[in-house]
Amino acid sequence: MKWTEFSALLSGLSPDTPLGTVVRIRSEDDPDVIKNFTADQRRIRSEWRKRQASEVSEDEMKVFLDEMLKAFKDMAGVENDGSK
């Protein structure tokens, strides 16, 4: 099966199917919905997030952390050399 055919079939998948349910759980970002997840739903989401996090390279992580540091310094009014 070619990727385009698989992708078309997958996009037509109903959220009422087991796979559709897992995709919905993995992609949920609403804190109010997440706090009402069952233990099994939390496990599914947690396993997925751990897997996604483990696929981030050290270079990507360094870039992200450098951007976060710059953002916090900007919010605090601190220059890059540490002075205000």
C-alpha positions in Angstrom: 0.0 0.0 0.0 1.3 3.4 -0.9 1.6 6.1 1.7 -1.0 8.3 0.0 -3.5 5.5 0.1 -2.7 4.7 3.7 -2.9 8.4 4.7 -6.3 8.8 3.0 -7.7 5.8 4.8 -6.3 7.0 8.1 -7.7 10.5 7.7 -11.2 9.0 7.2 -10.9 7.0 10.4 -13.8 7.6 12.8 -12.9 8.8 16.4 -15.2 6.0 17.7 -12.7 3.4 16.6 -9.9 2.1 19.0 -7.2 3.8 17.0 -9.2 7.0 16.7 -9.6 7.0 20.5 -5.9 6.6 21.1 -5.1 9.5 18.6 -7.6 11.7 20.4 -6.1 10.9 23.8 -2.6 11.5 22.6 -3.4 14.8 21.0 -5.5 16.3 23.8 -4.2 19.6 25.2 -7.2 20.9 27.2 -6.2 20.7 30.9 -9.9 20.4 31.9 -10.4 17.4 29.7 -7.0 15.8 30.8 -7.9 16.1 34.5 -11.0 14.0 33.8 -9.0 11.2 32.0 -9.2 7.7 33.4 -6.0 6.1 34.7 -5.8 4.2 31.4 -6.2 7.4 29.3 -3.5 9.1 31.4 -1.2 6.1 30.8 -1.7 6.2 27.0 -1.0 10.0 26.9 2.0 9.7 29.3 3.6 6.9 27.3 3.2 8.9 24.1 4.6 12.1 25.5 7.6 10.2 26.9 8.2 8.7 23.5 8.0 12.1 21.8 10.4 13.6 24.3 12.9 10.9 23.8 13.0 11.6 20.1 14.3 15.2 20.6 18.0 15.5 19.8 20.5 17.1 22.2 21.0 19.9 19.6 17.3 20.6 19.4 17.1 20.6 23.2 20.0 23.0 23.5 18.4 25.4 21.0 15.1 25.2 22.9 16.7 25.9 26.3 18.8 28.8 24.9 15.6 30.3 23.5 13.8 29.9 26.9 16.8 31.5 28.7 16.7 34.4 26.4 12.9 34.8 26.8 13.3 34.8 30.6 16.1 37.3 30.5 14.0 39.5 28.2 11.1 39.3 30.6 13.4 40.2 33.6 15.0 43.1 31.7 18.4 41.5 31.8 20.9 42.0 29.0 22.8 39.1 27.5 25.9 40.0 29.5 24.0 39.7 32.7 23.5 43.5 33.4 20.2 45.4 33.5 
